[in-house]
């Protein structure tokens, strides 16, 4: 979605035995690089390479340098094609109802619709869409998920990736690909309305999935950075101290808990608005919640959400149905709760 490049073909020897795909998740505070191997005529995947790093900042130079360093940690060849992301909040997504038509006609028709949803010139826009089947669409119509961003945004991200030593094949957004990982990990949840809540440093991205489709997306400007800002202001703590405390409830002072709880209360209110809107639009409520991302490691967050919503809440295990090379087990397993996007990006290149 958004960008396809006919770049260099992956040259790994393993590619003769099956499909190799690489996902590059460039977040606001960290970068994850994963390589998956899918044996021919098999639906099973193995994670064969992995690297992770925290970002000092998210400037282009810092991102490029970090990707280059991660590449050195892996066996991934220079020039390898990757599926990467741009930030959710740099793209516009809309659910649009269109008359039923062929894919070629639909693409042309969608192009004429763009100006309704953007505040910049259409000639500066790049877009893609997926046709959805939510069971509620009127006969003779199609419901599509339309994603639009500026060409400049995609070009800048592609340039960073290329200068770091990789070839961008597809560039998309987190909320589009997270369902790939979810249905690989939890195939039995296909018929349920499931909210995937990706809790990052700056954003909480909500994706509601059902029947293998993303039926609702929303980004909320709430994340660990909100706690960091308040803790720095009121308790004179630095970011590292805050991130350490998030996973250690026994070390948290009452003042720190009060700060965290105020942020969680705001998050809960925004989730309520999102879930209520979804229930109104789709005539069915959220049945389960899965949380992922760095903020999902906040001690007790699953219990907090489950108690306040009365909905089962679990940590999203992105490695649940993916085997891991024996030499990577110790390195990868601690990151199972933050790999939903990077693995989803890699899986986007296997369909």
FENQUI-V102881 format. One record per residue. NEAR is the number of other ideal C-beta (glycine too) atoms within 12 Angstrom. Layout:
# FENQUI-V102881
near:NEAR
near:NEAR
This chain:
# FENQUI-V102881
near:37
near:38
near:35
near:20
near:26
near:11
near:23
near:19
near:16
near:30
near:18
near:26
near:13
near:24
near:23
near:14
near:16
near:23
near:29
near:37
near:40
near:49
near:49
near:55
near:53
near:45
near:42
near:36
near:35
near:34
near:43
near:47
near:46
near:48
near:47
near:48
near:34
near:28
near:20
near:15
near:9
near:14
near:17
near:18
near:35
near:32
near:43
near:34
near:36
near:42
near:32
near:31
near:28
near:22
near:30
near:18
near:16
near:27
near:15
near:22
near:17
near:23
near:35
near:28
near:23
near:35
near:41
near:26
near:22
near:36
near:31
near:18
near:21
near:32
near:25
near:37
near:25
near:23
near:23
near:37
near:39
near:51
near:50
near:50
near:49
near:45
near:33
near:39
near:25
near:30
near:36
near:32
near:37
near:26
near:31
near:29
near:24
near:30
near:19
near:19
near:17
near:13
near:17
near:10
near:15
near:25
near:20
near:15
near:22
near:33
near:23
near:16
near:24
near:30
near:18
near:16
near:24
near:24
near:13
near:18
near:12
near:20
near:13
near:19
near:29
near:33
near:36
near:31
near:34
near:36
near:25
near:33
near:18
near:30
near:17
near:20
near:23
near:13
near:10
near:11
near:19
near:28
near:30
near:35
near:37
near:39
near:39
near:36
near:36
near:25
near:24
near:18
near:32
near:35
near:22
near:26
near:40
near:35
near:24
near:33
near:44
near:28
near:21
near:34
near:28
near:39
near:34
near:40
near:35
near:38
near:46
near:49
near:47
near:51
near:45
near:39
near:48
near:46
near:45
near:43
near:46
near:44
near:35
near:37
near:34
near:27
near:17
near:14
near:28
near:19
near:18
near:27
near:32
near:41
near:46
near:49
near:50
near:50
near:47
near:43
near:35
near:31
near:35
near:44
near:47
near:42
near:45
near:42
near:44
near:33
near:22
near:23
near:33
near:43
near:39
near:38
near:40
near:33
near:30
near:29
near:22
near:36
near:37
near:40
near:28
near:32
near:39
near:31
near:23
near:25
near:32
near:19
near:15
near:18
near:23
near:12
near:26
near:15
near:23
near:16
near:20
near:37
near:25
near:20
near:29
near:37
near:22
near:18
near:21
near:11
near:15
near:26
near:19
near:11
near:18
near:31
near:26
near:18
near:30
near:36
near:23
near:21
near:34
near:34
near:19
near:22
near:37
near:28
near:19
near:27
near:34
near:23
near:18
near:32
near:33
near:18
near:22
near:31
near:21
near:14
near:22
near:28
near:13
near:22
near:25
near:35
near:25
near:31
near:43
near:43
near:45
near:47
near:44
near:40
near:43
near:40
near:29
near:38
near:23
near:25
near:38
near:29
near:19
near:29
near:35
near:21
near:16
near:22
near:27
near:14
near:28
near:21
near:31
near:27
near:35
near:42
near:26
near:47
near:34
near:29
near:25
near:38
near:22
near:30
near:25
near:13
near:14
near:30
near:18
near:12
near:22
near:34
near:22
near:17
near:36
near:32
near:34
near:41
near:50
near:51
near:51
near:48
near:50
near:49
near:47
near:49
near:39
near:40
near:36
near:32
near:20
